[in-house]
Structure formats: structure tokens, C-alpha cells
Amino acid sequence: MNEEFVRFWPQVASSYAGNVDWLVIAFTGMMMFFVVPVFVLLTLFAFRYRKGTKVPRDHRPRGSMKVELTWIAIPFVGAMVIYLVSARLYYEVRTPPPDAMEIQVVGKQWMWKFQHPGGQREINTLHVPVGRPVKLNMISQDVIHSLYFPALRVKQDLLPGRYTQLWFEANKTGRFDAYCAEYCGTDHSHMLASLIIQPAQEYEAWLEQAGSSESLAEQGEALFRQFGCSGCHGEANVAHAPSLEGLYGRRVALQNGQSVVADDGYIRDSILLPNKQLVAGFEPIMPSFDNVLDEEAVLRLTAYIKSLGRAGEGGQDDPEQP
């Protein structure tokens, strides 16, 4: 029999998973501390004061300020401890390190697609190195999915039209299961994936063996030229279009007087919905690529635009120039 079917508790493959387990155990223990005595006394009193027994039945109210204060203080302190630990864990799982390796994820009925920075692509399998922070930049191509790694105790929904992030740092090598935790259609139960955590050297060897002739950014550059984007946004542009040099991370002024940071979501909307957020000083002449490019192609184009530099690299941010 597969040991996964008889395992009482999921495997632990990260320090965060261990912290989550201790939180669950502590919360369960605290609930038992308060609930078990209630049921024990309920059973005892039901037996002691059953009909026909000769026991005192004096119902005059009696109270104790010490008991009342203790009953209020202990649950309050316990709840605050649980809250503070939970808030810290939530902050940790929502704040990836700046040096985390970024992998692009696209959820699609009914498969997981992973793209590494070097151009390596995987379907329903994800290779990552042990002891290194990994950030997943995720989006759905159709309906809501949810990527769940039980051994890491992390889960995040993938939404159509919006990027979400998930990060982890594995501390144990091996092969672990991943699931879609959001019902997404007929074959939802078959939307499975394998997480393969390898030592650094083995991971580098896998990257070389599965290597692509072009990195993700280079693939995006090819698309950039294939669809004529360079004719407007390149150095020898024939139309008045915003420059993409150092765009990523910059605050962009819009025609409606507002401003927005040029992150992954902004770049995606600018490609698929170019009239959604018009840049100040430019006409709405860019065609929509909504029915031309899929989410994987958009991720490649975004990687290329990122490679052109980020705000603050080699110069100051310019809120007026996109």
C-alpha cells in the first residue's frame, strides 16, 4: 500500500510547514483545554443530577470574581498568542525575499505549465533547488485554479486576468505531490503535479539537460519583433509610442490624471487591453492582442520588458515618461 494513504500527517519539506504544524497543534490543544472540561462536566452533571438521585439542588446564584477574571484572561491571552503567531506566518508567506528565483506558472484546464527563467518549460512537474527561495508568478488561462503543495503547507489561487504570487524555500529533497484545490471542471481531480526538490548541483544539471536555446526574455524578444512591437516601441520607431527602457517598476502617469506602477499586471493589461490605462501624452493607437497571444506568450513578453531595465537602474524614476 502507498504510504501516502496511511500517513496520518502530511510530509514536511520546509521550515514554514513545520511552523504551520505547530500553530495547528497549539490551536487544537487550546481548544481542547476549554472544550473537553465542558463535555466532561456536562456528562458528570447529567449523571449526578439525573431524575431520582438524592443530591442538593440549590439553584441560588453564586459567583467568584477570581474565577470570572481567570476565565476571561486565559482565553484572551491564548487567542492573542495564536493571532500574533498567525499574523507573523501570514506576513512571511506573503513577503518573498528579493533574491527569490522567479518561475512563471499558468493554470489551464486541466494542467499546470511552468516556465523557468532560462527558458526551460515543464508540464505537471516542477523542479526546484533545495535551500533556495522560489517565487511563483501565477495566472489562470481559463477558470479559477488553486495550486496547493501539502508538504510545504502553501496554497494560492490562480485567477484569470490577474497575477498572484506564491513563494517557498524547501529544506528537504524528494518528490512531493501538488494539487488543484479549487474545483475547476470535469477533470479537476486529475489536475495533479509533482514537485521535485533537488540538491543545487542536481538542479543545475537538470537545467542544462532540459535547457532551451533561448531564455524566457530572449523568447519574449523574438515575439516582440514577430508581432511588430519594435516598430513602435523600438529605437527606430515609426509611431509615437512610450519607451520601454527602464519601464518595469516605474510609476506611470495616465491620461485620467492618476498614476500606476508598471508591474506585471500593468504590462499584461497594456498588451491585451491597451485602452484600459492610457498613458498621458499618447494616443490610443495600439491594437489589442487579446485574441492573438496566450498567457504564456504574455509572460515571455513581460520577461523581455523586464530585461530592458527596472526603474532606478541607471537613472531616476520619471513619473511622466512611461
C-alpha positions as CSV (number, residue, x, y, z in Angstrom):
1,M,0.0,0.0,0.0
2,N,1.2,3.5,-0.8
3,E,2.4,5.1,2.4
4,E,0.6,8.4,1.4
5,F,-2.7,6.6,2.1
6,V,-1.7,5.5,5.6
7,R,0.2,8.7,6.6
8,F,-1.5,10.4,9.5
9,W,0.2,13.8,8.8
10,P,1.5,15.2,5.5
11,Q,5.2,15.3,4.9
12,V,7.2,18.4,5.9
13,A,9.5,19.8,3.3
14,S,10.1,23.4,4.6
15,S,10.6,25.2,7.9
16,Y,7.4,27.2,7.2
17,A,5.4,23.9,7.0
18,G,6.8,23.0,10.5
19,N,5.7,26.3,11.9
20,V,2.2,25.9,10.5
21,D,2.0,22.4,12.0
22,W,3.0,23.8,15.5
23,L,0.4,26.5,15.1
24,V,-2.3,24.0,14.3
25,I,-1.3,21.7,17.1
26,A,-1.2,24.6,19.6
27,F,-4.6,25.9,18.5
28,T,-6.1,22.4,18.7
29,G,-4.6,21.9,22.2
30,M,-6.0,25.3,23.4
31,M,-9.5,24.4,22.0
32,M,-9.4,21.0,23.8
33,F,-8.3,22.7,27.0
34,F,-11.5,24.7,27.0
35,V,-13.9,22.3,25.3
36,V,-13.0,18.9,26.9
37,P,-13.8,20.1,30.5
38,V,-17.2,21.4,29.3
39,F,-18.2,18.0,27.9
40,V,-16.7,16.1,30.9
41,L,-18.7,18.2,33.3
42,L,-21.8,18.0,31.1
43,T,-21.6,14.2,31.3
44,L,-20.8,14.2,35.0
45,F,-23.7,16.6,35.9
46,A,-26.1,14.7,33.6
47,F,-25.3,11.5,35.6
48,R,-25.2,13.1,39.0
49,Y,-28.4,15.2,38.7
50,R,-30.4,12.6,36.9
51,K,-34.0,12.2,38.0
52,G,-34.4,10.3,41.2
53,T,-31.0,11.0,42.7
54,K,-30.9,12.5,46.2
55,V,-28.4,15.3,45.7
56,P,-28.5,19.0,46.7
57,R,-30.5,21.0,44.1
58,D,-29.9,24.5,45.4
59,H,-30.2,26.9,42.4
60,R,-29.3,30.1,44.2
61,P,-26.7,32.0,42.1
62,R,-23.2,32.0,43.4
63,G,-20.2,33.7,41.8
64,S,-16.5,34.3,42.2
65,M,-14.7,37.4,40.7
66,K,-11.4,35.5,40.6
67,V,-13.0,32.7,38.6
68,E,-14.7,35.1,36.2
69,L,-11.5,37.1,35.6
70,T,-9.4,33.9,35.1
71,W,-12.0,32.6,32.6
72,I,-11.7,35.9,30.7
73,A,-7.9,36.4,30.9
74,I,-6.7,32.9,29.9
75,P,-8.7,32.6,26.7
76,F,-7.8,36.2,25.8
77,V,-4.1,35.7,26.2
78,G,-4.2,32.4,24.3
79,A,-6.2,34.0,21.5
80,M,-3.7,36.9,21.2
81,V,-0.8,34.5,21.1
82,I,-2.4,32.5,18.3
83,Y,-3.3,35.7,16.5
84,L,0.3,37.1,16.7
85,V,1.9,33.8,15.5
86,S,-0.7,33.5,12.7
87,A,-0.1,37.1,11.6
88,R,3.7,36.6,11.5
89,L,3.3,33.4,9.4
90,Y,0.9,35.2,7.1
91,Y,3.4,38.0,6.6
92,E,6.2,35.6,6.0
93,V,4.4,33.7,3.3
94,R,3.2,36.9,1.6
95,T,6.7,38.5,1.5
96,P,9.1,36.8,-0.8
97,P,12.8,37.6,-0.5
98,P,14.1,40.0,-3.2
99,D,16.6,37.4,-4.4
100,A,14.0,34.6,-4.9
101,M,14.2,32.7,-8.2
102,E,11.1,33.5,-10.2
103,I,9.2,30.8,-12.1
104,Q,6.1,31.5,-14.2
105,V,3.0,29.4,-13.7
106,V,0.0,29.1,-16.0
107,G,-3.0,27.1,-14.8
108,K,-5.2,25.6,-17.6
109,Q,-7.9,23.0,-17.7
110,W,-6.5,20.6,-16.7
111,M,-2.8,21.0,-16.4
112,W,0.0,23.1,-14.8
113,K,2.6,24.8,-17.0
114,F,5.8,26.0,-15.5
115,Q,8.4,28.3,-17.2
116,H,11.9,28.8,-15.8
117,P,14.0,31.9,-16.3
118,G,16.4,30.1,-18.6
119,G,13.5,29.1,-20.9
120,Q,13.0,25.5,-19.6
121,R,9.4,24.5,-19.7
122,E,7.5,21.8,-17.8
123,I,4.0,20.5,-17.7
124,N,2.7,19.0,-14.4
125,T,6.2,18.7,-13.0
126,L,8.2,21.4,-11.2
127,H,11.9,21.1,-10.5
128,V,13.4,23.4,-7.8
129,P,16.6,23.5,-5.8
130,V,16.6,22.9,-2.1
131,G,17.6,25.7,0.3
132,R,16.8,28.5,-2.3
133,P,13.8,30.8,-2.2
134,V,11.5,30.2,-5.1
135,K,8.8,32.7,-6.2
136,L,5.9,31.5,-8.4
137,N,4.3,34.2,-10.5
138,M,0.9,32.7,-11.5
139,I,-2.1,33.3,-13.6
140,S,-5.0,31.2,-15.0
141,Q,-5.8,30.9,-18.7
142,D,-9.5,30.0,-18.2
143,V,-11.2,29.5,-14.7
144,I,-10.1,29.8,-11.1
145,H,-7.5,27.2,-10.1
146,S,-5.6,26.8,-6.8
147,L,-2.0,25.5,-6.6
148,Y,-1.5,23.5,-3.3
149,F,1.7,22.0,-2.1
150,P,0.7,19.9,1.1
151,A,4.4,19.2,2.0
152,L,5.1,23.0,2.0
153,R,1.8,24.0,3.6
154,V,1.3,26.7,1.0
155,K,-1.6,27.3,-1.4
156,Q,-2.6,30.2,-3.7
157,D,-5.5,30.7,-6.1
158,L,-4.7,31.4,-9.8
159,L,-7.2,33.9,-11.3
160,P,-7.9,34.7,-14.9
161,G,-6.8,38.2,-15.8
162,R,-4.8,38.8,-12.7
163,Y,-1.4,37.7,-11.4
164,T,-0.9,36.1,-8.0
165,Q,2.3,35.1,-6.2
166,L,3.4,32.2,-4.0
167,W,6.8,31.6,-2.6
168,F,8.6,28.9,-0.6
169,E,12.0,27.6,0.4
170,A,12.3,23.9,0.6
171,N,14.6,22.3,3.1
172,K,14.1,18.6,2.1
173,T,14.8,16.9,-1.2
174,G,12.4,14.4,-2.8
175,R,9.3,14.2,-4.9
176,F,6.1,15.6,-3.5
177,D,2.6,16.0,-4.7
178,A,0.8,19.1,-5.8
179,Y,-3.0,19.5,-6.3
180,C,-5.6,21.9,-7.7
181,A,-7.5,22.8,-4.5
182,E,-10.3,24.7,-6.3
183,Y,-13.0,22.8,-8.3
184,C,-12.3,23.8,-11.9
185,G,-14.4,21.5,-14.0
186,T,-14.9,17.9,-15.1
187,D,-11.3,16.7,-14.7
188,H,-10.5,18.7,-11.6
189,S,-9.4,15.6,-9.7
190,H,-6.8,14.8,-12.4
191,M,-5.2,18.2,-12.3
192,L,-2.1,17.0,-10.4
193,A,1.6,17.9,-10.5
194,S,4.8,16.7,-9.0
195,L,7.2,18.9,-7.1
196,I,10.8,17.6,-7.4
197,I,13.2,19.2,-4.9
198,Q,16.8,18.6,-5.8
199,P,20.2,19.5,-4.4
200,A,21.7,22.5,-6.1
201,Q,24.1,20.6,-8.3
202,E,21.5,18.2,-9.5
203,Y,19.1,21.1,-10.2
204,E,21.8,22.8,-12.3
205,A,22.4,19.6,-14.1
206,W,18.7,19.3,-14.8
207,L,18.6,22.8,-16.1
208,E,21.4,22.1,-18.5
209,Q,19.9,18.8,-19.6
210,A,16.4,20.4,-20.2
211,G,17.9,23.6,-21.4
212,S,16.3,25.8,-24.0
213,S,18.2,27.5,-26.8
214,E,16.7,30.8,-25.6
215,S,16.0,32.2,-22.2
216,L,12.5,33.4,-21.3
217,A,13.5,37.0,-22.0
218,E,15.0,36.1,-25.4
219,Q,11.8,34.2,-26.3
220,G,9.9,37.4,-25.5
221,E,12.2,39.5,-27.6
222,A,11.5,37.2,-30.6
223,L,7.8,37.7,-30.0
224,F,8.4,41.4,-29.6
225,R,9.8,41.5,-33.1
226,Q,7.4,38.9,-34.6
227,F,4.3,40.9,-33.8
228,G,5.8,44.3,-34.9
229,C,6.1,45.8,-31.4
230,S,9.6,47.0,-32.2
231,G,8.2,49.2,-35.0
232,C,6.5,51.4,-32.4
233,H,8.4,50.8,-29.1
234,G,11.9,50.2,-30.6
235,E,14.7,52.6,-31.2
236,A,13.7,53.2,-34.8
237,N,10.0,53.6,-34.1
238,V,7.6,54.8,-36.7
239,A,4.9,55.8,-34.3
240,H,4.7,58.0,-31.2
241,A,4.7,55.3,-28.5
242,P,6.1,55.0,-25.0
243,S,9.6,53.9,-24.5
244,L,10.0,50.5,-22.7
245,E,13.5,51.1,-21.4
246,G,13.5,51.0,-17.6
247,L,9.7,50.7,-17.6
248,Y,9.3,47.9,-15.1
249,G,8.7,49.2,-11.6
250,R,8.3,52.8,-12.7
251,R,5.3,54.9,-11.8
252,V,3.4,55.8,-15.0
253,A,1.2,58.9,-15.3
254,L,-2.2,58.2,-17.0
255,Q,-4.4,60.4,-19.1
256,N,-7.1,60.4,-16.4
257,G,-4.7,62.1,-14.0
258,Q,-4.0,59.0,-12.0
259,S,-0.8,57.0,-11.9
260,V,0.1,53.4,-11.6
261,V,3.2,51.3,-11.0
262,A,4.3,49.4,-14.1
263,D,4.3,45.8,-12.6
264,D,3.5,42.5,-14.3
265,G,-0.3,43.2,-14.2
266,Y,0.1,46.6,-15.8
267,I,2.3,45.2,-18.6
268,R,-0.2,42.4,-19.2
269,D,-3.1,44.9,-19.4
270,S,-1.1,47.1,-21.7
271,I,-0.7,44.2,-24.2
272,L,-4.1,42.7,-24.0
273,L,-6.2,45.7,-23.1
274,P,-4.2,48.7,-24.3
275,N,-7.0,51.2,-23.9
276,K,-7.7,50.3,-20.3
277,Q,-4.9,52.6,-18.9
278,L,-3.9,55.2,-21.4
279,V,-0.5,56.8,-20.8
280,A,-0.5,60.6,-20.5
281,G,0.6,62.2,-23.7
282,F,0.0,59.3,-26.1
283,E,-2.9,58.5,-28.4
284,P,-4.9,55.1,-28.2
285,I,-3.4,53.7,-31.4
286,M,-2.1,50.3,-30.1
287,P,-4.2,47.3,-31.2
288,S,-5.3,44.7,-28.7
289,F,-3.6,41.3,-28.7
290,D,-6.3,39.7,-26.5
291,N,-7.2,37.1,-29.1
292,V,-3.7,36.8,-30.5
293,L,-1.4,36.0,-27.5
294,D,-2.0,33.4,-24.8
295,E,-0.9,33.8,-21.2
296,E,2.5,32.1,-21.8
297,A,3.3,34.4,-24.6
298,V,2.4,37.4,-22.4
299,L,4.8,36.1,-19.7
300,R,7.6,35.9,-22.2
301,L,7.0,39.4,-23.4
302,T,6.9,40.6,-19.8
303,A,10.2,38.9,-19.1
304,Y,11.7,40.7,-22.1
305,I,10.4,44.1,-21.0
306,K,11.9,43.4,-17.5
307,S,15.2,42.7,-19.1
308,L,15.3,46.2,-20.6
309,G,15.9,47.5,-17.1
310,R,13.9,48.5,-14.0
311,A,13.1,51.8,-12.5
312,G,16.0,53.3,-10.6
313,E,18.6,51.3,-12.6
314,G,20.9,53.7,-14.4
315,G,18.8,56.7,-13.7
316,Q,16.0,58.3,-11.7
317,D,12.3,57.4,-11.9
318,D,10.4,59.6,-14.3
319,P,6.7,59.8,-13.4
320,E,5.8,61.4,-16.6
321,Q,7.6,59.2,-19.0
322,P,6.3,55.6,-19.3
